[in-house]
Amino acid sequence: MSPRRLASSGIDTDDYSAFDRPRRRSRPRTKNRPDYSELPIGQVTAIDRGRYTCRLDDHDLVAMKARSLGRKAVIVGDRVRLDGDTSGAEGSLARIPQVERRRTVLRRTADDTDPHERAIVANADQIFIVTALAQPEPRVGMIDRVLVAAYDAGVDPVLCLTKADLADPDELMKLYGSLDVPVVTTRPGADLDPVRDMLTDRTTVLVGHSGVGKSTLMNALVPGAGRITGHVNDATGRGRHTSTSAQALELPGGGWIIDTPGVRSFGLSHVTADRILAAFGDLEPITAQCPRGCEHLTSSPECALDRAVEHGLIRPIRLESFRRLDAARQANPSNS
């Protein structure tokens, strides 16, 4: 059979070589990846419009994220490898090609229906849940939610009660006594040595509503910090946002403190009941005796935790605390 021809071109369709086009040669792939292990490691202390302030040894420098990191987030507290100009001289710009593995990550979501986690701070050892005893009034729901996030992240929580000159802290201290959460109180002009003792040689993040005194506390602990402080709106009882981004500062006595912007809500859609239960070492083993699918709530039939309370194996207040935190996880954060 004779080859068919394209009438318009006179080319045989069976002559495939006539359709061959020169192919652009691609670079052969390699399994070798860049080795950054010899680069110095710095700590991200602040972020501003795509520029990362990092502490390297005894000086600060400004860096940009390498394109190879793609959309991977770099957050305050991250330990990062640095190359390029790491001198810190005015106008210099280093590069972040690699983020070291994080020991801890404190996260939240915008609300309880948002599936996207937002990493707030990396590598913190403890979290100060800063709560004013008045102006603005304490909101227990928010405290509970931040506690859940702290337990989930594996970060030690501390309840820091400010403005103790305006209200008595005893009620809140009793409420959280069963959780074995350390409590520290502050008031204007008071000795801050007890607070300093808890911060020394640790990386601590401050979290709380606007107006509760986070920036004021930071300015008192770190001379020259210069964090802007605000006031509480008399009509709404809420503080005005003064800190717009997280910032880490080195403490004179050793350690780091990280101030964060005030939050209005604290979503926990990324946390499960089992991860909250893991924070209660006295309750978790008992739940192995619960029927399958037990949610460990007051409405859960045959929950082993209730039987353990009846037999005096666990304190009732511990079970109440767990259920309160789990209820906080499920509640609407805007109402907390």
C-alpha positions as CSV (number, residue, x, y, z in Angstrom):
1,M,0.0,0.0,0.0
2,S,1.4,3.3,-1.0
3,P,1.9,5.9,1.7
4,R,-0.9,8.5,2.1
5,R,0.0,12.1,1.3
6,L,-1.1,15.4,2.7
7,A,-2.4,17.0,-0.4
8,S,-1.6,20.5,0.8
9,S,2.0,19.8,1.7
10,G,3.1,16.8,-0.3
11,I,4.4,15.1,2.8
12,D,3.9,11.3,3.3
13,T,2.1,10.7,6.6
14,D,3.9,7.4,7.1
15,D,7.2,9.3,7.0
16,Y,7.2,10.1,10.7
17,S,10.7,11.6,10.5
18,A,9.1,14.5,8.6
19,F,7.3,15.5,11.8
20,D,10.3,15.2,14.1
21,R,11.2,18.4,15.8
22,P,14.4,19.1,17.6
23,R,13.9,18.7,21.4
24,R,15.4,21.1,23.9
25,R,17.8,19.2,26.0
26,S,16.9,19.3,29.7
27,R,19.4,19.3,32.5
28,P,19.9,15.8,33.9
29,R,18.3,15.4,37.3
30,T,20.5,14.7,40.3
31,K,19.8,13.2,43.7
32,N,22.4,15.5,45.2
33,R,20.8,18.2,47.3
34,P,22.5,21.3,48.6
35,D,24.2,20.7,51.9
36,Y,23.6,23.5,54.4
37,S,24.9,21.7,57.4
38,E,28.0,23.9,57.7
39,L,26.1,27.1,57.6
40,P,25.6,29.1,60.9
41,I,22.3,28.8,62.8
42,G,20.4,31.9,63.8
43,Q,17.1,32.5,65.5
44,V,14.3,34.5,64.0
45,T,13.3,37.3,66.4
46,A,10.9,39.4,64.2
47,I,9.3,39.5,60.8
48,D,8.3,42.5,58.8
49,R,7.0,42.4,55.2
50,G,9.0,39.5,54.1
51,R,12.2,40.5,55.9
52,Y,13.4,38.3,58.9
53,T,15.4,39.7,61.7
54,C,17.7,37.0,63.1
55,R,20.0,36.8,66.0
56,L,23.3,35.2,65.0
57,D,25.9,34.9,67.8
58,D,26.0,38.4,69.3
59,H,24.5,40.5,66.6
60,D,21.3,40.9,64.6
61,L,20.9,40.7,60.8
62,V,18.2,40.9,58.2
63,A,17.5,38.0,55.9
64,M,15.1,37.0,53.2
65,K,13.6,33.5,52.6
66,A,15.2,31.5,49.9
67,R,13.1,30.6,46.9
68,S,13.8,26.9,47.5
69,L,11.7,27.0,50.7
70,G,8.6,27.7,48.5
71,R,5.5,28.4,50.7
72,K,7.0,27.0,53.8
73,A,6.4,29.4,56.6
74,V,9.2,30.9,58.7
75,I,8.0,32.1,62.1
76,V,9.3,33.9,65.1
77,G,11.3,31.4,67.2
78,D,12.5,29.4,64.3
79,R,16.2,28.3,64.2
80,V,17.4,28.8,60.6
81,R,20.5,28.3,58.6
82,L,21.9,31.5,57.1
83,D,24.1,32.2,54.2
84,G,25.0,35.3,52.1
85,D,26.0,38.5,53.9
86,T,25.6,37.6,57.6
87,S,27.6,40.6,58.9
88,G,24.6,42.5,60.0
89,A,26.1,45.7,58.5
90,E,23.6,48.4,57.4
91,G,22.0,47.5,54.0
92,S,23.3,43.9,54.1
93,L,20.9,41.1,53.4
94,A,21.4,37.4,54.3
95,R,19.4,34.4,53.0
96,I,17.5,31.6,54.8
97,P,17.8,28.4,52.8
98,Q,16.8,26.0,55.6
99,V,14.6,25.9,58.7
100,E,15.8,23.6,61.4
101,R,13.4,21.0,62.9
102,R,11.0,22.7,65.5
103,R,10.9,21.3,69.0
104,T,7.5,22.8,69.7
105,V,4.9,24.8,67.6
106,L,2.1,26.8,69.2
107,R,-0.8,26.9,66.8
108,R,-4.3,28.3,66.6
109,T,-7.0,28.5,63.9
110,A,-9.1,31.6,63.1
111,D,-12.2,29.8,64.5
112,D,-13.5,26.3,65.1
113,T,-14.6,25.8,61.5
114,D,-11.3,26.8,59.9
115,P,-9.3,23.8,58.9
116,H,-6.1,25.8,58.4
117,E,-3.7,25.9,61.3
118,R,-1.7,29.1,61.9
119,A,1.6,28.6,63.6
120,I,2.2,31.4,66.0
121,V,5.6,30.7,67.6
122,A,8.2,28.0,67.3
123,N,10.5,26.4,69.9
124,A,8.9,27.9,73.0
125,D,9.4,26.1,76.3
126,Q,6.5,27.8,78.1
127,I,3.5,30.0,77.6
128,F,2.4,32.9,79.8
129,I,-1.4,33.2,79.5
130,V,-1.6,36.9,80.4
131,T,-5.0,37.8,81.9
132,A,-6.0,41.0,83.6
133,L,-8.1,40.7,86.7
134,A,-10.0,43.8,85.7
135,Q,-10.1,46.3,82.8
136,P,-10.7,44.2,80.8
137,E,-12.5,41.5,82.9
138,P,-11.0,38.0,82.7
139,R,-12.5,35.6,80.2
140,V,-12.2,32.0,81.5
141,G,-13.2,30.6,78.1
142,M,-10.2,32.1,76.5
143,I,-7.9,31.0,79.3
144,D,-9.2,27.4,78.8
145,R,-8.6,27.5,75.1
146,V,-5.0,28.7,75.3
147,L,-4.4,26.0,77.9
148,V,-5.7,23.4,75.4
149,A,-3.4,24.8,72.7
150,A,-0.4,24.7,75.2
151,Y,-1.1,21.1,76.2
152,D,-1.4,20.2,72.5
153,A,1.9,21.9,71.6
154,G,3.8,20.3,74.6
155,V,4.5,23.8,76.0
156,D,4.3,24.4,79.8
157,P,1.5,26.8,80.7
158,V,1.7,29.5,83.3
159,L,-1.2,31.7,84.3
160,C,0.0,35.3,84.6
161,L,-2.6,37.5,86.3
162,T,-2.0,41.3,85.9
163,K,-3.6,44.4,87.5
164,A,-3.8,42.6,90.9
165,D,-4.2,46.1,92.4
166,L,-7.7,46.2,90.9
167,A,-9.2,42.9,91.8
168,D,-8.6,39.8,94.0
169,P,-6.9,36.9,92.2
170,D,-8.1,34.2,94.6
171,E,-11.1,33.0,92.6
172,L,-9.2,32.4,89.4
173,M,-6.3,30.8,91.3
174,K,-8.7,28.3,92.9
175,L,-10.4,27.6,89.6
176,Y,-7.1,26.4,88.0
177,G,-5.6,24.9,91.1
178,S,-6.7,21.4,90.1
179,L,-4.8,21.6,86.8
180,D,-1.5,22.2,88.6
181,V,-1.0,25.3,86.5
182,P,1.6,27.7,88.1
183,V,0.1,31.1,88.8
184,V,2.0,34.4,89.1
185,T,0.4,37.8,89.8
186,T,1.7,41.3,89.0
187,R,0.7,44.8,89.9
188,P,2.1,48.3,89.0
189,G,5.4,48.9,90.9
190,A,5.5,45.3,92.3
191,D,8.7,43.3,92.5
192,L,9.0,41.2,89.3
193,D,11.7,38.8,90.6
194,P,9.2,35.9,90.9
195,V,8.3,36.4,87.3
196,R,12.0,36.7,86.3
197,D,12.7,33.4,88.1
198,M,10.1,31.6,86.0
199,L,11.5,33.1,82.7
200,T,15.3,32.6,83.3
201,D,17.0,30.4,80.7
202,R,13.6,29.5,79.0
203,T,11.9,30.7,75.8
204,T,8.5,32.1,76.9
205,V,5.6,33.3,74.7
206,L,3.1,35.8,76.0
207,V,-0.5,35.3,74.8
208,G,-3.6,37.1,75.8
209,H,-6.3,39.7,74.9
210,S,-5.4,43.2,73.9
211,G,-5.1,45.5,76.9
212,V,-4.2,42.9,79.5
213,G,-0.6,44.2,79.9
214,K,1.6,42.0,77.8
215,S,3.6,44.8,76.3
216,T,3.8,46.6,79.7
217,L,5.2,43.4,81.3
218,M,7.7,43.0,78.5
219,N,8.9,46.6,78.8
220,A,9.4,46.1,82.5
221,L,11.4,42.9,82.0
222,V,13.5,44.0,79.1
223,P,14.9,47.6,79.5
224,G,14.7,49.4,76.2
225,A,12.2,47.0,74.7
226,G,10.0,49.9,73.6
227,R,6.8,47.9,73.0
228,I,3.9,50.2,72.5
229,T,1.2,50.0,75.2
230,G,-2.5,50.9,74.8
231,H,-5.6,51.4,76.8
232,V,-9.0,49.7,77.3
233,N,-12.1,51.0,75.6
234,D,-14.6,52.0,78.4
235,A,-17.6,51.2,76.2
236,T,-16.5,47.7,75.0
237,G,-14.2,46.7,77.8
238,R,-11.7,45.5,75.3
239,G,-8.2,46.6,74.6
240,R,-6.9,48.2,71.4
241,H,-4.4,46.3,69.4
242,T,-1.0,47.8,69.9
243,S,1.4,45.0,69.0
244,T,1.0,44.1,65.4
245,S,3.5,41.3,65.1
246,A,5.4,38.8,67.3
247,Q,8.8,39.9,68.6
248,A,11.4,37.9,70.6
249,L,13.7,39.8,73.0
250,E,16.6,38.4,75.0
251,L,16.2,38.6,78.7
252,P,19.0,40.2,80.7
253,G,19.2,37.2,83.1
254,G,19.1,34.7,80.3
255,G,16.4,33.3,78.1
256,W,13.9,34.8,75.6
257,I,10.5,36.3,75.9
258,I,8.2,36.6,72.9
259,D,5.4,39.2,72.8
260,T,2.5,38.4,70.4
261,P,-0.4,40.6,69.1
262,G,-3.6,40.5,71.2
263,V,-6.1,37.9,70.1
264,R,-9.9,38.2,70.0
265,S,-10.5,34.5,69.4
266,F,-8.5,31.3,69.7
267,G,-9.8,28.5,67.4
268,L,-9.0,24.9,68.2
269,S,-10.2,23.0,65.1
270,H,-6.8,21.2,64.9
271,V,-7.1,19.7,68.4
272,T,-8.8,16.5,69.3
273,A,-10.2,15.3,72.6
274,D,-7.6,12.6,72.9
275,R,-4.8,15.2,72.6
276,I,-6.4,17.2,75.5
277,L,-6.8,14.0,77.5
278,A,-3.0,13.3,77.1
279,A,-2.4,16.3,79.3
280,F,-4.2,14.5,82.2
281,G,-1.8,11.7,83.1
282,D,-4.0,10.5,85.9
283,L,-7.1,10.2,83.7
284,E,-5.8,8.9,80.4
285,P,-4.9,5.3,81.5
286,I,-8.4,4.8,83.0
287,T,-10.1,5.6,79.6
288,A,-8.7,2.3,78.3
289,Q,-11.7,0.7,80.2
290,C,-14.2,2.9,78.4
291,P,-16.5,1.4,75.7
292,R,-15.6,2.0,72.1
293,G,-16.5,5.5,70.9
294,C,-16.8,6.9,74.4
295,E,-16.3,10.7,74.3
296,H,-15.8,10.9,78.1
297,L,-18.5,13.5,78.5
298,T,-21.2,13.7,81.2
299,S,-23.6,12.3,78.7
300,S,-21.4,9.3,77.8
301,P,-22.9,6.1,79.1
302,E,-20.6,3.8,81.1
303,C,-17.7,6.2,81.0
304,A,-14.9,4.7,83.1
305,L,-13.9,8.1,84.3
306,D,-17.2,8.5,86.2
307,R,-16.8,5.0,87.8
308,A,-13.2,6.0,88.8
309,V,-14.6,9.1,90.6
310,E,-17.2,7.0,92.4
311,H,-14.5,4.6,93.6
312,G,-12.2,7.4,94.8
313,L,-9.5,6.6,92.2
314,I,-9.4,10.2,90.8
315,R,-10.5,13.5,92.2
316,P,-13.8,14.8,90.9
317,I,-12.3,18.3,90.3
318,R,-9.8,16.7,87.8
319,L,-12.5,15.2,85.7
320,E,-14.5,18.5,85.8
321,S,-11.4,20.3,84.6
322,F,-10.8,18.0,81.7
323,R,-14.5,18.2,80.6
324,R,-14.4,22.0,80.9
325,L,-11.4,22.2,78.7
326,D,-12.9,19.8,76.2
327,A,-16.1,21.9,76.2
328,A,-13.9,25.0,75.5
329,R,-12.5,23.2,72.5
330,Q,-16.0,22.6,71.1
331,A,-17.4,26.0,72.0
332,N,-17.5,29.0,69.6
333,P,-14.2,31.0,70.3
334,S,-15.9,34.3,69.7
335,N,-18.1,33.6,72.8
336,S,-15.1,32.7,75.0
